[in-house]
């Protein structure tokens, strides 16, 4: 059931709210909302109208969803090493079997430009940039040697010709497209990274932060409660997935 609201709260004006069994969600740069609902990906508009659904029962449970390119969402199934390329209607375009290539043990992925993909190879502990044929174009080499510690990578993304890597044990590592480490941003207790066209949203230390590209000091948006597991903010809207409901507020 879709419920539209225009009432005020501490978070702002509640614009829309709908029930969902989703465990997490993502938004793209056009404002569409994507939810991970067991083995399915669902796409909604900002009013909560269901637009499209994608599901592949044979690939397992989606472990990662990258919507940084609204025309080319990526779904990664870590348990089968499968990467699915969709279009903006969630129609399957390609299924890439990463385990069938000489790519070590991919555990994180990120959409790149020109149909490219970044992966984190857990076996060799390196970032690798792949072309559309899954051929290696760039490698960072052994990350512990570069960073001084064994990384615990929770999310990565390519934005503005930079690869942003969220390391729960340190903070953010920023690489260029050629695999060179260019910036280090320590952030305590980093738990989530979400990227948008002009800023990042970070969940860390019981608060939500925003950080512009090129900036080095995150700015706190608001604290959150322990049960609020999925939060985001973009273009004056605040998104909250809590207690089986996805809510959108105008801040």
Secondary structure in CASP SS format (residue, H / E / C, confidence):
PFRMAT SS
TARGET T0000
AUTHOR 0000-0000-0000
METHOD secondary structure of the structure
MODEL  1
X C 1.00
X E 1.00
X E 1.00
X E 1.00
X E 1.00
X E 1.00
X E 1.00
X E 1.00
X E 1.00
X C 1.00
X C 1.00
X E 1.00
X E 1.00
X E 1.00
X E 1.00
X E 1.00
X E 1.00
X E 1.00
X E 1.00
X C 1.00
X C 1.00
X C 1.00
X C 1.00
X E 1.00
X E 1.00
X E 1.00
X E 1.00
X C 1.00
X C 1.00
X C 1.00
X C 1.00
X C 1.00
X E 1.00
X E 1.00
X E 1.00
X E 1.00
X E 1.00
X C 1.00
X C 1.00
X E 1.00
X E 1.00
X E 1.00
X E 1.00
X E 1.00
X C 1.00
X C 1.00
X C 1.00
X C 1.00
X C 1.00
X E 1.00
X E 1.00
X E 1.00
X E 1.00
X E 1.00
X E 1.00
X C 1.00
X C 1.00
X C 1.00
X C 1.00
X C 1.00
X C 1.00
X C 1.00
X C 1.00
X E 1.00
X E 1.00
X E 1.00
X C 1.00
X C 1.00
X C 1.00
X C 1.00
X C 1.00
X C 1.00
X C 1.00
X E 1.00
X E 1.00
X E 1.00
X E 1.00
X C 1.00
X C 1.00
X C 1.00
X C 1.00
X E 1.00
X E 1.00
X E 1.00
X E 1.00
X E 1.00
X C 1.00
X C 1.00
X C 1.00
X C 1.00
X C 1.00
X E 1.00
X E 1.00
X E 1.00
X E 1.00
X E 1.00
X E 1.00
X H 1.00
X H 1.00
X H 1.00
X C 1.00
X C 1.00
X C 1.00
X C 1.00
X C 1.00
X E 1.00
X E 1.00
X E 1.00
X E 1.00
X E 1.00
X E 1.00
X C 1.00
X C 1.00
X C 1.00
X C 1.00
X C 1.00
X E 1.00
X E 1.00
X E 1.00
X E 1.00
X E 1.00
X C 1.00
X C 1.00
X C 1.00
X C 1.00
X E 1.00
X E 1.00
X E 1.00
X E 1.00
X E 1.00
X C 1.00
X C 1.00
X C 1.00
X C 1.00
X C 1.00
X E 1.00
X E 1.00
X E 1.00
X E 1.00
X C 1.00
X C 1.00
X C 1.00
X H 1.00
X H 1.00
X H 1.00
X H 1.00
X H 1.00
X C 1.00
X C 1.00
X C 1.00
X C 1.00
X C 1.00
X E 1.00
X E 1.00
X E 1.00
X E 1.00
X E 1.00
X E 1.00
X E 1.00
X C 1.00
X C 1.00
X E 1.00
X E 1.00
X E 1.00
X E 1.00
X E 1.00
X E 1.00
X C 1.00
X C 1.00
X C 1.00
X E 1.00
X E 1.00
X E 1.00
X E 1.00
X E 1.00
X E 1.00
X C 1.00
X C 1.00
X C 1.00
X C 1.00
X E 1.00
X E 1.00
X E 1.00
X E 1.00
X E 1.00
X E 1.00
X C 1.00
X C 1.00
X C 1.00
X E 1.00
X E 1.00
X E 1.00
X E 1.00
X E 1.00
X E 1.00
X C 1.00
X C 1.00
X C 1.00
X E 1.00
X E 1.00
X E 1.00
X E 1.00
X E 1.00
X E 1.00
X C 1.00
X C 1.00
X E 1.00
X E 1.00
X E 1.00
X E 1.00
X E 1.00
X E 1.00
X C 1.00
X C 1.00
X C 1.00
X C 1.00
X C 1.00
X C 1.00
X E 1.00
X E 1.00
X E 1.00
X E 1.00
X E 1.00
X C 1.00
X C 1.00
X C 1.00
X C 1.00
X C 1.00
X C 1.00
X E 1.00
X E 1.00
X E 1.00
X E 1.00
X E 1.00
X C 1.00
X C 1.00
X E 1.00
X E 1.00
X E 1.00
X E 1.00
X E 1.00
X E 1.00
X C 1.00
X C 1.00
X E 1.00
X E 1.00
X E 1.00
X E 1.00
X E 1.00
X E 1.00
X C 1.00
END
